[in-house]
Amino acid sequence: MKNLKMKKFIALFIALIAVSACSDDDTINNKNPFVPTYNFSYDINLDLPLYSDLNSTGNAEFIFASGVGTNGVIVFNKGLNDFVAYEASCPNQYLSECSRLEIDGNNAICPCDGTTYNLFLGVPPTGSDLKYGLIPYRAQLNGRILRISN
């Protein structure tokens, strides 16, 4: 009887470990204390003239639709139908009048402090002591519709 209880306990313990080890790909966790997280989903029709720049590798576009991101979203075409999307807020600044990123070619620049983030990688500049890179959002291409969400 004692052996049966022990087997049940071990089976339950293994099941709990397996369940806790699973990741949920339906959400992107923002652990950045400077920028709040708001849930959203936004579809971009790449055939529309408004988004024609996104059809070329190395081009970025701001999305300023209501409720999309905290300060808007930057969508970037990395090439070969590979898109990334980032929160348009400076990741190492509290929200302020100067905390909306600006696009400069393949880079996003924070006007508050002049920090430049490469849009291919989204990481803080090499050699800096900055803790946070650009906040990523999910970018899923389905035909000619690009869905941005978190």
CNS distance restraints for C-alpha pairs under 8 A (distance, minus, plus):
assign (resid   1 and name CA) (resid   5 and name CA) 6.51 0.50 0.50
assign (resid   2 and name CA) (resid   6 and name CA) 6.33 0.50 0.50
assign (resid   3 and name CA) (resid   7 and name CA) 6.27 0.50 0.50
assign (resid   4 and name CA) (resid   8 and name CA) 6.28 0.50 0.50
assign (resid   5 and name CA) (resid   9 and name CA) 6.14 0.50 0.50
assign (resid   6 and name CA) (resid  10 and name CA) 6.16 0.50 0.50
assign (resid   7 and name CA) (resid  11 and name CA) 6.10 0.50 0.50
assign (resid   8 and name CA) (resid  12 and name CA) 6.09 0.50 0.50
assign (resid   9 and name CA) (resid  13 and name CA) 6.07 0.50 0.50
assign (resid  10 and name CA) (resid  14 and name CA) 6.15 0.50 0.50
assign (resid  11 and name CA) (resid  15 and name CA) 6.17 0.50 0.50
assign (resid  12 and name CA) (resid  16 and name CA) 6.20 0.50 0.50
assign (resid  13 and name CA) (resid  17 and name CA) 6.35 0.50 0.50
assign (resid  14 and name CA) (resid  18 and name CA) 6.19 0.50 0.50
assign (resid  15 and name CA) (resid  19 and name CA) 6.19 0.50 0.50
assign (resid  16 and name CA) (resid  20 and name CA) 6.11 0.50 0.50
assign (resid  17 and name CA) (resid  21 and name CA) 6.09 0.50 0.50
assign (resid  18 and name CA) (resid  22 and name CA) 6.68 0.50 0.50
assign (resid  26 and name CA) (resid 150 and name CA) 7.74 0.50 0.50
assign (resid  27 and name CA) (resid 150 and name CA) 5.61 0.50 0.50
assign (resid  28 and name CA) (resid 136 and name CA) 7.78 0.50 0.50
assign (resid  28 and name CA) (resid 137 and name CA) 6.81 0.50 0.50
assign (resid  28 and name CA) (resid 138 and name CA) 7.42 0.50 0.50
assign (resid  28 and name CA) (resid 150 and name CA) 5.36 0.50 0.50
assign (resid  30 and name CA) (resid  36 and name CA) 7.97 0.50 0.50
assign (resid  30 and name CA) (resid  37 and name CA) 6.56 0.50 0.50
assign (resid  30 and name CA) (resid 135 and name CA) 6.97 0.50 0.50
assign (resid  32 and name CA) (resid  36 and name CA) 7.75 0.50 0.50
assign (resid  32 and name CA) (resid  91 and name CA) 7.26 0.50 0.50
assign (resid  32 and name CA) (resid 132 and name CA) 7.05 0.50 0.50
assign (resid  32 and name CA) (resid 135 and name CA) 7.92 0.50 0.50
assign (resid  34 and name CA) (resid  91 and name CA) 6.67 0.50 0.50
assign (resid  34 and name CA) (resid  92 and name CA) 6.54 0.50 0.50
assign (resid  34 and name CA) (resid  93 and name CA) 5.92 0.50 0.50
assign (resid  34 and name CA) (resid  94 and name CA) 4.73 0.50 0.50
assign (resid  34 and name CA) (resid  95 and name CA) 6.97 0.50 0.50
assign (resid  35 and name CA) (resid  70 and name CA) 7.36 0.50 0.50
assign (resid  35 and name CA) (resid  89 and name CA) 7.22 0.50 0.50
assign (resid  35 and name CA) (resid  91 and name CA) 6.90 0.50 0.50
assign (resid  35 and name CA) (resid  94 and name CA) 6.67 0.50 0.50
assign (resid  35 and name CA) (resid  95 and name CA) 6.81 0.50 0.50
assign (resid  36 and name CA) (resid  70 and name CA) 6.88 0.50 0.50
assign (resid  37 and name CA) (resid  69 and name CA) 7.54 0.50 0.50
assign (resid  37 and name CA) (resid  70 and name CA) 6.94 0.50 0.50
assign (resid  38 and name CA) (resid  67 and name CA) 7.75 0.50 0.50
assign (resid  38 and name CA) (resid  69 and name CA) 6.35 0.50 0.50
assign (resid  38 and name CA) (resid  70 and name CA) 6.66 0.50 0.50
assign (resid  39 and name CA) (resid  69 and name CA) 7.70 0.50 0.50
assign (resid  39 and name CA) (resid 149 and name CA) 7.41 0.50 0.50
assign (resid  39 and name CA) (resid 150 and name CA) 5.96 0.50 0.50
assign (resid  40 and name CA) (resid  67 and name CA) 6.73 0.50 0.50
assign (resid  40 and name CA) (resid  68 and name CA) 5.90 0.50 0.50
assign (resid  40 and name CA) (resid  69 and name CA) 7.04 0.50 0.50
assign (resid  40 and name CA) (resid 149 and name CA) 5.50 0.50 0.50
assign (resid  40 and name CA) (resid 150 and name CA) 6.24 0.50 0.50
assign (resid  41 and name CA) (resid  68 and name CA) 7.28 0.50 0.50
assign (resid  41 and name CA) (resid 147 and name CA) 6.81 0.50 0.50
assign (resid  41 and name CA) (resid 148 and name CA) 5.67 0.50 0.50
assign (resid  41 and name CA) (resid 149 and name CA) 4.24 0.50 0.50
assign (resid  41 and name CA) (resid 150 and name CA) 6.99 0.50 0.50
assign (resid  42 and name CA) (resid  68 and name CA) 6.97 0.50 0.50
assign (resid  42 and name CA) (resid 147 and name CA) 5.62 0.50 0.50
assign (resid  42 and name CA) (resid 148 and name CA) 5.20 0.50 0.50
assign (resid  42 and name CA) (resid 149 and name CA) 6.35 0.50 0.50
assign (resid  43 and name CA) (resid 145 and name CA) 6.33 0.50 0.50
assign (resid  43 and name CA) (resid 146 and name CA) 5.65 0.50 0.50
assign (resid  43 and name CA) (resid 147 and name CA) 4.40 0.50 0.50
assign (resid  43 and name CA) (resid 148 and name CA) 6.29 0.50 0.50
assign (resid  44 and name CA) (resid  51 and name CA) 7.59 0.50 0.50
assign (resid  44 and name CA) (resid 145 and name CA) 5.51 0.50 0.50
assign (resid  44 and name CA) (resid 146 and name CA) 4.98 0.50 0.50
assign (resid  44 and name CA) (resid 147 and name CA) 6.21 0.50 0.50
assign (resid  44 and name CA) (resid 148 and name CA) 7.77 0.50 0.50
assign (resid  45 and name CA) (resid  51 and name CA) 7.34 0.50 0.50
assign (resid  45 and name CA) (resid 144 and name CA) 6.00 0.50 0.50
assign (resid  45 and name CA) (resid 145 and name CA) 4.69 0.50 0.50
assign (resid  45 and name CA) (resid 146 and name CA) 6.49 0.50 0.50
assign (resid  46 and name CA) (resid  51 and name CA) 5.63 0.50 0.50
assign (resid  46 and name CA) (resid  52 and name CA) 6.37 0.50 0.50
assign (resid  46 and name CA) (resid  54 and name CA) 7.09 0.50 0.50
assign (resid  46 and name CA) (resid  55 and name CA) 6.95 0.50 0.50
assign (resid  46 and name CA) (resid 144 and name CA) 5.43 0.50 0.50
assign (resid  46 and name CA) (resid 145 and name CA) 6.10 0.50 0.50
assign (resid  46 and name CA) (resid 146 and name CA) 7.11 0.50 0.50
assign (resid  47 and name CA) (resid  51 and name CA) 7.23 0.50 0.50
assign (resid  47 and name CA) (resid  52 and name CA) 6.80 0.50 0.50
assign (resid  47 and name CA) (resid 144 and name CA) 6.70 0.50 0.50
assign (resid  48 and name CA) (resid  52 and name CA) 6.43 0.50 0.50
assign (resid  51 and name CA) (resid  55 and name CA) 7.62 0.50 0.50
assign (resid  51 and name CA) (resid  61 and name CA) 7.35 0.50 0.50
assign (resid  52 and name CA) (resid  56 and name CA) 7.98 0.50 0.50
assign (resid  53 and name CA) (resid  59 and name CA) 6.08 0.50 0.50
assign (resid  53 and name CA) (resid  60 and name CA) 7.18 0.50 0.50
assign (resid  53 and name CA) (resid  61 and name CA) 7.23 0.50 0.50
assign (resid  54 and name CA) (resid  59 and name CA) 5.67 0.50 0.50
assign (resid  54 and name CA) (resid  60 and name CA) 6.25 0.50 0.50
assign (resid  54 and name CA) (resid  61 and name CA) 6.75 0.50 0.50
assign (resid  54 and name CA) (resid  75 and name CA) 7.87 0.50 0.50
assign (resid  54 and name CA) (resid  76 and name CA) 6.98 0.50 0.50
assign (resid  54 and name CA) (resid  77 and name CA) 5.91 0.50 0.50
assign (resid  55 and name CA) (resid  59 and name CA) 7.82 0.50 0.50
assign (resid  55 and name CA) (resid  77 and name CA) 7.33 0.50 0.50
assign (resid  56 and name CA) (resid  77 and name CA) 6.78 0.50 0.50
assign (resid  56 and name CA) (resid  79 and name CA) 7.43 0.50 0.50
assign (resid  57 and name CA) (resid  77 and name CA) 5.15 0.50 0.50
assign (resid  57 and name CA) (resid  78 and name CA) 5.61 0.50 0.50
assign (resid  57 and name CA) (resid  79 and name CA) 4.60 0.50 0.50
assign (resid  57 and name CA) (resid  80 and name CA) 7.68 0.50 0.50
assign (resid  58 and name CA) (resid  76 and name CA) 6.85 0.50 0.50
assign (resid  58 and name CA) (resid  77 and name CA) 5.48 0.50 0.50
assign (resid  58 and name CA) (resid  78 and name CA) 5.73 0.50 0.50
assign (resid  58 and name CA) (resid  79 and name CA) 6.99 0.50 0.50
assign (resid  58 and name CA) (resid 105 and name CA) 7.48 0.50 0.50
assign (resid  58 and name CA) (resid 106 and name CA) 6.15 0.50 0.50
assign (resid  59 and name CA) (resid  76 and name CA) 5.86 0.50 0.50
assign (resid  59 and name CA) (resid  77 and name CA) 5.67 0.50 0.50
assign (resid  59 and name CA) (resid  78 and name CA) 7.95 0.50 0.50
assign (resid  59 and name CA) (resid 105 and name CA) 7.04 0.50 0.50
assign (resid  59 and name CA) (resid 106 and name CA) 7.07 0.50 0.50
assign (resid  60 and name CA) (resid  74 and name CA) 6.60 0.50 0.50
assign (resid  60 and name CA) (resid  75 and name CA) 5.47 0.50 0.50
assign (resid  60 and name CA) (resid  76 and name CA) 4.24 0.50 0.50
assign (resid  60 and name CA) (resid  77 and name CA) 6.42 0.50 0.50
assign (resid  60 and name CA) (resid 103 and name CA) 7.33 0.50 0.50
assign (resid  60 and name CA) (resid 105 and name CA) 7.59 0.50 0.50
assign (resid  60 and name CA) (resid 106 and name CA) 7.45 0.50 0.50
assign (resid  61 and name CA) (resid  74 and name CA) 5.69 0.50 0.50
assign (resid  61 and name CA) (resid  75 and name CA) 5.33 0.50 0.50
assign (resid  61 and name CA) (resid  76 and name CA) 6.58 0.50 0.50
assign (resid  62 and name CA) (resid  72 and name CA) 6.92 0.50 0.50
assign (resid  62 and name CA) (resid  73 and name CA) 5.74 0.50 0.50
assign (resid  62 and name CA) (resid  74 and name CA) 4.65 0.50 0.50
assign (resid  62 and name CA) (resid  75 and name CA) 6.44 0.50 0.50
assign (resid  62 and name CA) (resid  88 and name CA) 7.84 0.50 0.50
assign (resid  63 and name CA) (resid  68 and name CA) 7.44 0.50 0.50
assign (resid  63 and name CA) (resid  72 and name CA) 5.61 0.50 0.50
assign (resid  63 and name CA) (resid  73 and name CA) 5.06 0.50 0.50
assign (resid  63 and name CA) (resid  74 and name CA) 6.23 0.50 0.50
assign (resid  63 and name CA) (resid  75 and name CA) 7.41 0.50 0.50
assign (resid  64 and name CA) (resid  68 and name CA) 6.79 0.50 0.50
assign (resid  64 and name CA) (resid  71 and name CA) 7.64 0.50 0.50
assign (resid  64 and name CA) (resid  72 and name CA) 4.77 0.50 0.50
assign (resid  64 and name CA) (resid  73 and name CA) 6.76 0.50 0.50
assign (resid  65 and name CA) (resid  72 and name CA) 7.07 0.50 0.50
assign (resid  68 and name CA) (resid  72 and name CA) 5.69 0.50 0.50
assign (resid  68 and name CA) (resid  73 and name CA) 6.77 0.50 0.50
assign (resid  69 and name CA) (resid  73 and name CA) 5.76 0.50 0.50
assign (resid  69 and name CA) (resid  87 and name CA) 5.97 0.50 0.50
assign (resid  69 and name CA) (resid  88 and name CA) 7.55 0.50 0.50
assign (resid  70 and name CA) (resid  87 and name CA) 6.95 0.50 0.50
assign (resid  70 and name CA) (resid  88 and name CA) 7.52 0.50 0.50
assign (resid  70 and name CA) (resid  89 and name CA) 7.18 0.50 0.50
assign (resid  71 and name CA) (resid  87 and name CA) 6.86 0.50 0.50
assign (resid  71 and name CA) (resid  88 and name CA) 5.38 0.50 0.50
assign (resid  71 and name CA) (resid  89 and name CA) 5.50 0.50 0.50
assign (resid  71 and name CA) (resid 100 and name CA) 6.27 0.50 0.50
assign (resid  72 and name CA) (resid  87 and name CA) 6.29 0.50 0.50
assign (resid  72 and name CA) (resid  88 and name CA) 5.16 0.50 0.50
assign (resid  72 and name CA) (resid  89 and name CA) 7.53 0.50 0.50
assign (resid  73 and name CA) (resid  85 and name CA) 6.56 0.50 0.50
assign (resid  73 and name CA) (resid  86 and name CA) 5.59 0.50 0.50
assign (resid  73 and name CA) (resid  87 and name CA) 4.73 0.50 0.50
assign (resid  73 and name CA) (resid  88 and name CA) 4.81 0.50 0.50
assign (resid  74 and name CA) (resid  85 and name CA) 5.53 0.50 0.50
assign (resid  74 and name CA) (resid  86 and name CA) 5.19 0.50 0.50
assign (resid  74 and name CA) (resid  87 and name CA) 6.32 0.50 0.50
assign (resid  74 and name CA) (resid  88 and name CA) 5.66 0.50 0.50
assign (resid  75 and name CA) (resid  83 and name CA) 6.94 0.50 0.50
assign (resid  75 and name CA) (resid  84 and name CA) 5.80 0.50 0.50
assign (resid  75 and name CA) (resid  85 and name CA) 4.34 0.50 0.50
assign (resid  75 and name CA) (resid  86 and name CA) 6.55 0.50 0.50
assign (resid  76 and name CA) (resid  83 and name CA) 5.62 0.50 0.50
assign (resid  76 and name CA) (resid  84 and name CA) 5.32 0.50 0.50
assign (resid  76 and name CA) (resid  85 and name CA) 6.23 0.50 0.50
assign (resid  76 and name CA) (resid 119 and name CA) 6.84 0.50 0.50
assign (resid  76 and name CA) (resid 120 and name CA) 7.83 0.50 0.50
assign (resid  77 and name CA) (resid  81 and name CA) 7.22 0.50 0.50
assign (resid  77 and name CA) (resid  82 and name CA) 6.14 0.50 0.50
assign (resid  77 and name CA) (resid  83 and name CA) 4.64 0.50 0.50
assign (resid  77 and name CA) (resid  84 and name CA) 6.68 0.50 0.50
assign (resid  78 and name CA) (resid  82 and name CA) 5.34 0.50 0.50
assign (resid  78 and name CA) (resid  83 and name CA) 5.64 0.50 0.50
assign (resid  78 and name CA) (resid  84 and name CA) 7.20 0.50 0.50
assign (resid  78 and name CA) (resid 120 and name CA) 6.37 0.50 0.50
assign (resid  79 and name CA) (resid  83 and name CA) 7.33 0.50 0.50
assign (resid  81 and name CA) (resid 141 and name CA) 7.48 0.50 0.50
assign (resid  83 and name CA) (resid 139 and name CA) 6.12 0.50 0.50
assign (resid  83 and name CA) (resid 140 and name CA) 7.70 0.50 0.50
assign (resid  83 and name CA) (resid 141 and name CA) 7.85 0.50 0.50
assign (resid  84 and name CA) (resid 120 and name CA) 7.94 0.50 0.50
assign (resid  84 and name CA) (resid 136 and name CA) 7.46 0.50 0.50
assign (resid  84 and name CA) (resid 137 and name CA) 7.37 0.50 0.50
assign (resid  84 and name CA) (resid 138 and name CA) 7.26 0.50 0.50
assign (resid  84 and name CA) (resid 139 and name CA) 5.70 0.50 0.50
assign (resid  85 and name CA) (resid 136 and name CA) 5.84 0.50 0.50
assign (resid  85 and name CA) (resid 137 and name CA) 5.17 0.50 0.50
assign (resid  85 and name CA) (resid 138 and name CA) 6.56 0.50 0.50
assign (resid  85 and name CA) (resid 139 and name CA) 5.99 0.50 0.50
assign (resid  85 and name CA) (resid 148 and name CA) 6.95 0.50 0.50
assign (resid  86 and name CA) (resid 122 and name CA) 7.93 0.50 0.50
assign (resid  86 and name CA) (resid 134 and name CA) 6.09 0.50 0.50
assign (resid  86 and name CA) (resid 135 and name CA) 5.32 0.50 0.50
assign (resid  86 and name CA) (resid 136 and name CA) 4.44 0.50 0.50
assign (resid  86 and name CA) (resid 137 and name CA) 5.49 0.50 0.50
assign (resid  87 and name CA) (resid 134 and name CA) 6.76 0.50 0.50
assign (resid  87 and name CA) (resid 135 and name CA) 5.29 0.50 0.50
assign (resid  87 and name CA) (resid 136 and name CA) 6.42 0.50 0.50
assign (resid  87 and name CA) (resid 137 and name CA) 7.04 0.50 0.50
assign (resid  88 and name CA) (resid 100 and name CA) 5.71 0.50 0.50
assign (resid  88 and name CA) (resid 101 and name CA) 5.28 0.50 0.50
assign (resid  89 and name CA) (resid  95 and name CA) 7.34 0.50 0.50
assign (resid  89 and name CA) (resid  99 and name CA) 5.55 0.50 0.50
assign (resid  89 and name CA) (resid 100 and name CA) 4.68 0.50 0.50
assign (resid  89 and name CA) (resid 101 and name CA) 5.58 0.50 0.50
assign (resid  90 and name CA) (resid  94 and name CA) 7.87 0.50 0.50
assign (resid  90 and name CA) (resid  95 and name CA) 7.91 0.50 0.50
assign (resid  90 and name CA) (resid  99 and name CA) 5.16 0.50 0.50
assign (resid  90 and name CA) (resid 100 and name CA) 6.06 0.50 0.50
assign (resid  90 and name CA) (resid 101 and name CA) 5.76 0.50 0.50
assign (resid  90 and name CA) (resid 110 and name CA) 5.52 0.50 0.50
assign (resid  90 and name CA) (resid 134 and name CA) 7.41 0.50 0.50
assign (resid  91 and name CA) (resid 132 and name CA) 5.81 0.50 0.50
assign (resid  91 and name CA) (resid 133 and name CA) 6.18 0.50 0.50
assign (resid  91 and name CA) (resid 134 and name CA) 5.71 0.50 0.50
assign (resid  91 and name CA) (resid 135 and name CA) 6.78 0.50 0.50
assign (resid  92 and name CA) (resid 130 and name CA) 6.90 0.50 0.50
assign (resid  92 and name CA) (resid 131 and name CA) 7.24 0.50 0.50
assign (resid  92 and name CA) (resid 132 and name CA) 6.00 0.50 0.50
assign (resid  92 and name CA) (resid 133 and name CA) 7.89 0.50 0.50
assign (resid  93 and name CA) (resid  99 and name CA) 6.55 0.50 0.50
assign (resid  93 and name CA) (resid 112 and name CA) 7.78 0.50 0.50
assign (resid  94 and name CA) (resid  99 and name CA) 7.24 0.50 0.50
assign (resid  95 and name CA) (resid  99 and name CA) 5.60 0.50 0.50
assign (resid  98 and name CA) (resid 110 and name CA) 7.63 0.50 0.50
assign (resid  98 and name CA) (resid 111 and name CA) 5.72 0.50 0.50
assign (resid  98 and name CA) (resid 112 and name CA) 5.18 0.50 0.50
assign (resid  99 and name CA) (resid 110 and name CA) 6.43 0.50 0.50
assign (resid  99 and name CA) (resid 111 and name CA) 6.66 0.50 0.50
assign (resid  99 and name CA) (resid 112 and name CA) 6.03 0.50 0.50
assign (resid 100 and name CA) (resid 110 and name CA) 6.80 0.50 0.50
assign (resid 100 and name CA) (resid 111 and name CA) 7.41 0.50 0.50
assign (resid 101 and name CA) (resid 108 and name CA) 5.87 0.50 0.50
assign (resid 101 and name CA) (resid 109 and name CA) 5.42 0.50 0.50
assign (resid 101 and name CA) (resid 110 and name CA) 4.85 0.50 0.50
assign (resid 101 and name CA) (resid 111 and name CA) 6.71 0.50 0.50
assign (resid 102 and name CA) (resid 108 and name CA) 5.40 0.50 0.50
assign (resid 102 and name CA) (resid 109 and name CA) 5.13 0.50 0.50
assign (resid 102 and name CA) (resid 110 and name CA) 6.49 0.50 0.50
assign (resid 102 and name CA) (resid 111 and name CA) 7.22 0.50 0.50
assign (resid 103 and name CA) (resid 107 and name CA) 5.93 0.50 0.50
assign (resid 103 and name CA) (resid 108 and name CA) 4.59 0.50 0.50
assign (resid 103 and name CA) (resid 109 and name CA) 6.35 0.50 0.50
assign (resid 104 and name CA) (resid 108 and name CA) 5.94 0.50 0.50
assign (resid 104 and name CA) (resid 109 and name CA) 6.99 0.50 0.50
assign (resid 106 and name CA) (resid 118 and name CA) 6.09 0.50 0.50
assign (resid 106 and name CA) (resid 119 and name CA) 5.52 0.50 0.50
assign (resid 106 and name CA) (resid 120 and name CA) 7.18 0.50 0.50
assign (resid 107 and name CA) (resid 116 and name CA) 6.32 0.50 0.50
assign (resid 107 and name CA) (resid 117 and name CA) 5.46 0.50 0.50
assign (resid 107 and name CA) (resid 118 and name CA) 4.50 0.50 0.50
assign (resid 107 and name CA) (resid 119 and name CA) 5.20 0.50 0.50
assign (resid 108 and name CA) (resid 116 and name CA) 5.76 0.50 0.50
assign (resid 108 and name CA) (resid 117 and name CA) 5.17 0.50 0.50
assign (resid 108 and name CA) (resid 118 and name CA) 6.44 0.50 0.50
assign (resid 108 and name CA) (resid 119 and name CA) 6.51 0.50 0.50
assign (resid 109 and name CA) (resid 114 and name CA) 6.06 0.50 0.50
assign (resid 109 and name CA) (resid 115 and name CA) 5.64 0.50 0.50
assign (resid 109 and name CA) (resid 116 and name CA) 4.47 0.50 0.50
assign (resid 109 and name CA) (resid 117 and name CA) 6.27 0.50 0.50
assign (resid 110 and name CA) (resid 114 and name CA) 5.16 0.50 0.50
assign (resid 110 and name CA) (resid 115 and name CA) 5.29 0.50 0.50
assign (resid 110 and name CA) (resid 116 and name CA) 6.54 0.50 0.50
assign (resid 111 and name CA) (resid 115 and name CA) 7.54 0.50 0.50
assign (resid 115 and name CA) (resid 125 and name CA) 7.55 0.50 0.50
assign (resid 116 and name CA) (resid 124 and name CA) 7.64 0.50 0.50
assign (resid 116 and name CA) (resid 125 and name CA) 6.67 0.50 0.50
assign (resid 117 and name CA) (resid 121 and name CA) 7.97 0.50 0.50
assign (resid 117 and name CA) (resid 122 and name CA) 5.78 0.50 0.50
assign (resid 117 and name CA) (resid 123 and name CA) 6.24 0.50 0.50
assign (resid 117 and name CA) (resid 124 and name CA) 5.83 0.50 0.50
assign (resid 117 and name CA) (resid 125 and name CA) 6.22 0.50 0.50
assign (resid 117 and name CA) (resid 133 and name CA) 7.57 0.50 0.50
assign (resid 117 and name CA) (resid 134 and name CA) 7.33 0.50 0.50
assign (resid 118 and name CA) (resid 122 and name CA) 5.42 0.50 0.50
assign (resid 118 and name CA) (resid 123 and name CA) 6.86 0.50 0.50
assign (resid 118 and name CA) (resid 125 and name CA) 7.87 0.50 0.50
assign (resid 122 and name CA) (resid 133 and name CA) 5.60 0.50 0.50
assign (resid 122 and name CA) (resid 134 and name CA) 4.89 0.50 0.50
assign (resid 122 and name CA) (resid 135 and name CA) 7.73 0.50 0.50
assign (resid 122 and name CA) (resid 136 and name CA) 7.88 0.50 0.50
assign (resid 123 and name CA) (resid 132 and name CA) 7.32 0.50 0.50
assign (resid 123 and name CA) (resid 133 and name CA) 4.22 0.50 0.50
assign (resid 123 and name CA) (resid 134 and name CA) 6.21 0.50 0.50
assign (resid 124 and name CA) (resid 128 and name CA) 6.95 0.50 0.50
assign (resid 124 and name CA) (resid 130 and name CA) 6.27 0.50 0.50
assign (resid 124 and name CA) (resid 131 and name CA) 7.37 0.50 0.50
assign (resid 124 and name CA) (resid 132 and name CA) 6.44 0.50 0.50
assign (resid 124 and name CA) (resid 133 and name CA) 4.82 0.50 0.50
assign (resid 124 and name CA) (resid 134 and name CA) 7.56 0.50 0.50
assign (resid 125 and name CA) (resid 130 and name CA) 7.92 0.50 0.50
assign (resid 137 and name CA) (resid 148 and name CA) 6.66 0.50 0.50
assign (resid 137 and name CA) (resid 149 and name CA) 5.84 0.50 0.50
assign (resid 137 and name CA) (resid 150 and name CA) 5.21 0.50 0.50
assign (resid 138 and name CA) (resid 147 and name CA) 7.75 0.50 0.50
assign (resid 138 and name CA) (resid 148 and name CA) 5.57 0.50 0.50
assign (resid 138 and name CA) (resid 149 and name CA) 5.16 0.50 0.50
assign (resid 138 and name CA) (resid 150 and name CA) 5.69 0.50 0.50
assign (resid 139 and name CA) (resid 146 and name CA) 6.53 0.50 0.50
assign (resid 139 and name CA) (resid 147 and name CA) 5.65 0.50 0.50
assign (resid 139 and name CA) (resid 148 and name CA) 4.71 0.50 0.50
assign (resid 139 and name CA) (resid 149 and name CA) 6.76 0.50 0.50
assign (resid 140 and name CA) (resid 146 and name CA) 5.58 0.50 0.50
assign (resid 140 and name CA) (resid 147 and name CA) 5.18 0.50 0.50
assign (resid 140 and name CA) (resid 148 and name CA) 6.68 0.50 0.50
assign (resid 141 and name CA) (resid 145 and name CA) 5.85 0.50 0.50
assign (resid 141 and name CA) (resid 146 and name CA) 4.43 0.50 0.50
assign (resid 141 and name CA) (resid 147 and name CA) 6.39 0.50 0.50
assign (resid 142 and name CA) (resid 146 and name CA) 6.29 0.50 0.50
assign (resid 142 and name CA) (resid 147 and name CA) 7.85 0.50 0.50
